[in-house]
Amino acid sequence: MRENFLIVADKAKDYLLKETKVNQITEKIYQHVCQLDPDQKEFQQAVYTFLLSMDKIVDELPEVTYHKVIERMVEPERVIIFRVPWIDDEGQLQINRGFRVQQSSALGPYKGGLRLHPSVNLSIMKFLAFEQVFKNSLTGLPMGGGKGGSDFNPKGKSDAEVMRFCQSFMSELFRHIGPDTDVPAGDIGVGAREVGFLFGQYKRLTNSFTGVLTGKGQSFGGSLIRPEATGYGLVYISNEILKGEGKTLEGKTCLVSGSGNVAQYTVEKLNSFGAKVVTLSDSSGMIYDEEGITAEKLEYVKQLKNVKRGRIREYSEKYKGATYIPRSGNGANPLWDIKADYAFPCATQNEINLEDANNLVKNGIKLIGEGANMPCVAEAEKLFLEKGVLLAPAKAANAGGVAVSGLEMSQNSMRLKWTREEVDSKLQGIMKGIYDNISAAADKYSEHNNFVDGANIAGFLKVADAMIAQGYV
């Protein structure tokens, strides 16, 4: 890891309590969260950044209603933890741990992805579920928030091993989900293959064919544009933000981290807007291609990562003009120390630390579009806002994926299938609506272009009103 997350989270905690003017109400809530779950650093960070925005409005809210709602929001409605036994190709029994955090059903069925990665733990699941509540709220679709997954690592596993794991995982999860209860989807480590295995096992166990999972294949109820949706949505909302400032994507140099689904389709859509993307990365290192990652080169990346499941260094072996830089451990990431116009972190949480943020500012970055969930540490976000860098926060910027998941749920319910053009048009409308909402909330409650506050406040108010109407549950 480039930086020990526990150190990052402890810095964030100290920053909240010592360097920021914090309302006593939100400080009390934050301290209570830390007391209840002292080791859940990722979850603490997510709550902390949310509460910084709540500071802007908490004194104006009726204490007997909204203050109590904030206390309830940071506590999941339900957490399910279970063991996942499966047999590997050598005939050996393996055990992993499974999770499903059902954070909020105020606006609709729990909705959020499943992540398969060795780093998965309860803290990460809770942070992702907490973020998902507000992200789903911003789409305007009737979806609550949840998240799940396992510490199983699909990398290096055969299709048969992945299938046996997914079937065992679903053999427990199926009793906790349903099309009107909880609708999981994919996330890191869960693509079309895994969703197919999970859906097949759910169908066997329940004897029903329903829209209980999104991100399904085209042959069994999936929506067109779903694989592209998170990356496309990120570019759509970033373009709206830039248009609001009289700027454009055309002709601009962009940095993109990651090389999975979100990164791939971010590059694809940036190319269509006339931008030039010069970087991609994975857990082993990064590539820098000064000439730009063209459509042809991107197609190679898709085959490399989605079919061969190879490493990004192979890109530099095929395209000799590209440079490969291996990951070097802690400290600054060289990917964020390249002169460019806009940056799109699409890899994982806390990939941009304070040193990275300083390098981005130094090199003239004018916009950060968060494709990953919480990719910037708290101090980095603060620096961007102070320096006038436009920041599209993850709650809003990467909501395209769950937005099209919601559209997939609608198509499944109606037994219809919309065209690519129909889904893409609806996605663009949703992302434009999100921009309008967070921009209006920023202008009303915080300051112009503070989209972090805008997203947190707009998302909170919608969920809070629904909770109050339902009796605070």
Beta strands, then each sheet from edge to edge (+ up, - down):
strand 1: 78-87
strand 2: 93-104
strand 3: 110-116
strand 4: 145-150
strand 5: 182-186
strand 6: 253-256
strand 7: 276-277
strand 8: 279-282
strand 9: 285-288
strand 10: 323-326
strand 11: 342-344
strand 12: 367-369
strand 13: 390-392
sheet 1: 1+ 2- 4+ 3+ 5+
sheet 2: 7+ 6+ 11+ 12+ 13+
sheet 3: 8+ 9- 10+
end
